[in-house]
Amino acid sequence: MSDYLDPNNEELLKDFFSEAQGQVDLLEQNILVLENDPGNRDAVDEIFRAAHTLKGGSSTVEMTELAEFTHLIEDLLDDIRADKVRVDGGLVDALLAAIDIVKEMLDKRMAGSRYAGDATGVKSALSAYRASGSSKAAAKARQAPPAPAARTSPPAAEPKPAAPKAAARQETVSASALGLSEYEILELRESAAGKRVWRVEIDFDESNVMNTVSAIHAFAAMRDAGTVLKTEPDFEKLYEDTFYPTVRYFVASDADGDELERRAMIPDVSTAARIVSVAFEGVQKAEPAPAPAAPRSQGPAAAPKPTPAARPAQPARPASPETATPSGGVGELQAELAKAGLQREAADDEHGHDARKPGQQGGSILRVDSRRIDNLLNLVSEAVINKATFNQISSQFGEMQNSLSIAQSTHRDKLKELFDALPEYLEAIRQGRAVKEVKKEVLERFGGLFAGFDAFEAEYKTNAAKFRATAQNLGRITGDLQEGVMRIRMVPISQIFSRFPRLVRDLSRTLQKKVDLRIEGEETELDKSVIEDLLDPLMHAVRNALDHGVETPDERLRAGKAEDGTVLLKASNEGNMIIIEIADDGKGIDVEAVKKKAVERGILHPSKVLTDNEAFALIFEPGFSTAKSVTNISGRGVGLDVVKRQIEKLNGSVSVSSQHGKGTRFTIKLPLTLAIIQGLLVRVGKEIYSIPITSVVESHRIKPSEIRMIDNYEVFNVRNDVVSLLRLDRLFRIRTAEQREYNFVVIVGTSDKKVGLMVDSLIGEEDVVIKPLRDQYTNSPGIAGASILGDGSVCLIIDVSQLLELGLKRELEERRRLEMTIR
Amino acid sequence: MKTKDDFPSLNERKPEGMKPDGTPWRVLIVDDSMFVAKQITQILTSEGYQVVHTAADGLEGYEKYKELYPNIDLVTMDITMPRMDGLSALQKIIEFDKNAKVIMISALGKQDLVKQALVAGAKNYIVKPLDRKKVLERLQSVLGK
């Protein structure tokens, strides 16, 4: 649907988008710099340049709306540069709002459509600043509702021309007017996956004997009609044993308002239901919807068709700090459900996934420093030379073979001659010839036998040495090549770190906390595929630090700390691992509160004694939240659980340490790349398996007599711990002689979950290249991939986390079966 | 204990237990207490419902549901039962037929279990001690949908 549809220019467009994104990031970063240091000329210049490049680019690719809009920004920046306009908070807000619109425009274009939202508010704000350049104008602009307000709380009541006419019982209300925060709106929008979103407010009958069940009852009814995105109060609270007279449900559903009302009215349970359709201003999904207003007009059939006039009425889209940020609205709620031990249909799951890919298209573009490519080319040429040397050696080996056979045959002839001659000489000796004379003659005739292979030996020695040297060279080159190719995929972590200043700024405003974000080690490099999946968990962790870690300024002052909290985001290399730390100097984790909560939630047995570190680890449990009241930012108690899961998916680990009152530090350890891992090779029967070394805790050699049975499970003692055993041969159904003198056990897992894998023998450590398995094998549980060993045979790579789950599941099944039979 | 209330005059109104087409709704009762099962049976049959089977525990209820399906319209499910509790049976039934209409029967004080059941897909619940009016009302609200 793009105006610029020249198939030959796909490349150009791609370049434009990737460059534009870079410019937008640059803009944002420098505006934030400007906020802290209004006099920074370099930042202004940088902003100006970026806006200018963006403008030029967008007019080249004929994206007029973008060009016009950036032109406005540029004008304003020009004035700033000429000192006609003074930089203040309002101006920064207006600029950021403008950039959000630019982002939105780009996203729309990338998805093949056009920005349909209304930017007039922001536009007028921009020109208001420009108009006189005096602070008076700035003040005026700040009062003008749409502009600066558009950032934090979008215009509540941009009147909709369509609304007043529709004398509907179920009116439409903009999401922001419902008092939702940006994050909530973003979450709702993304998890709705294109469906209409309704807010259903239900009053419950208190006289019902089980009135505390009512909210869940209505939840179930709503879920039948669609997907419940969010509840107020939160789902977790509804689950507690309290009666809420009124609960609001945000439901994404194809059903109309009447249908929802019918479902909401449960006799004896609910007394009234008010249904409101929620509109996200200016935010249609990328689908080629011809009717942008349709989703929020009343009933699909009864709705007046959206007129063009209805379009500009959509107020500017509320600035979402991270447009591309997938949010886990549905996911979170699901996690809570899962916690309740219940399942949801897979369909809901799919919505979540859909929502996770806003505007992504095609293969991603990777920018690589040309020196890296040069380096690779260099290595390749070396490899070519190396190959030539091998060719040469091989032909020399051919020649050697020839000379060997020649030498052999002369040797043989000579020997034969010797044997033939021997009787003659014996005869001669018997006839009285002097032995000495005979000896001399023999030596003369056959002395050559000793030296027959000398030439060959010399040739062989030179060639063997040459071969060895070349093979060594080859090893070096392939090693370098491997590293070089890997380095191509390496991108600096600043790619995602750079998004945090804005995030922290917005969040700290929402939370009314003062936070200073420090970023260190942003040049640390990581595999691109890892980086892409890292943003989410990092964001969760940072949100968590801001929300639960850093205190409000008052609390900080009372605690004798500086008013501004500090959040540190730091990346560093450690051997083959990357360490990312998220540290705050906030209130730290209250160990007692954590334990208490864990006991309450049934995660922890009351009588269990825990070290502090073990207690900290509890916060990663699903469904855990110590915050007294749940906030919209990080507090559904699922955030950290998600962080842990996502990091583990990347073969990494998360740990947390904290000092009460001093702060909290999250440490994420990640492998540099996912493509090559260090594996411990083990043998089971005739098969060889590779266990990722990162998940190997230790290995043992035990006698069968050391294996004990507890509760029908094989276990054995490791120091003070009891570890259950999983026999790989039984798990993978491999025949092997189980009776032997010693068994080898590899203990895998993390600190809290361990299992011993029993194998036939340990082979050793080796770098293994992971080759993904094709579809038909991917379902094999416990297998992450395959690799080819030096001798050409295939070894399967064990997926430890799956194996742990598998073991657990089997255990549970067994237990269930057992219980059934007992009864 | 049968009271006059349990035998309303059929002439005054159409019995609730009939589908629009005149055939009765078919109900499976799953309850380990014979007393409660009987009570429900009486309430239901008095309104014209057809109680097709009474199962004494969750497992039997689940097996019976599978056997009867699709000739079954509604299940009343006690929560606490031997062998397989109501919640597990509910989950099994929903797994088998996700449109199954299951109404939980719960004693007071089992709020958390009722919540779990509702989230798992139960359509409604009835609180013991059973009240005739409430039972019928909740059944109707489920069947009406």
HADDOCK unambig.tbl for C-alpha pairs under 7 A between the chains (distance, minus, plus):
assign (segid A and resid 210 and name CA) (segid B and resid 111 and name CA) 6.84 0.50 0.50
assign (segid A and resid 213 and name CA) (segid B and resid 111 and name CA) 6.00 0.50 0.50
assign (segid A and resid 213 and name CA) (segid B and resid 114 and name CA) 6.94 0.50 0.50
assign (segid A and resid 213 and name CA) (segid B and resid 115 and name CA) 5.84 0.50 0.50
assign (segid A and resid 216 and name CA) (segid B and resid 115 and name CA) 5.79 0.50 0.50
assign (segid A and resid 216 and name CA) (segid B and resid 118 and name CA) 6.79 0.50 0.50
assign (segid A and resid 216 and name CA) (segid B and resid 119 and name CA) 6.97 0.50 0.50
assign (segid A and resid 217 and name CA) (segid B and resid 115 and name CA) 6.98 0.50 0.50
assign (segid A and resid 217 and name CA) (segid B and resid 118 and name CA) 5.87 0.50 0.50
assign (segid A and resid 220 and name CA) (segid B and resid 118 and name CA) 5.80 0.50 0.50
assign (segid A and resid 220 and name CA) (segid B and resid 119 and name CA) 5.40 0.50 0.50
assign (segid A and resid 220 and name CA) (segid B and resid 121 and name CA) 6.88 0.50 0.50
assign (segid A and resid 340 and name CA) (segid B and resid 116 and name CA) 6.90 0.50 0.50
assign (segid A and resid 342 and name CA) (segid B and resid 120 and name CA) 5.84 0.50 0.50
assign (segid A and resid 343 and name CA) (segid B and resid 120 and name CA) 6.69 0.50 0.50
assign (segid A and resid 823 and name CA) (segid B and resid 83 and name CA) 6.43 0.50 0.50
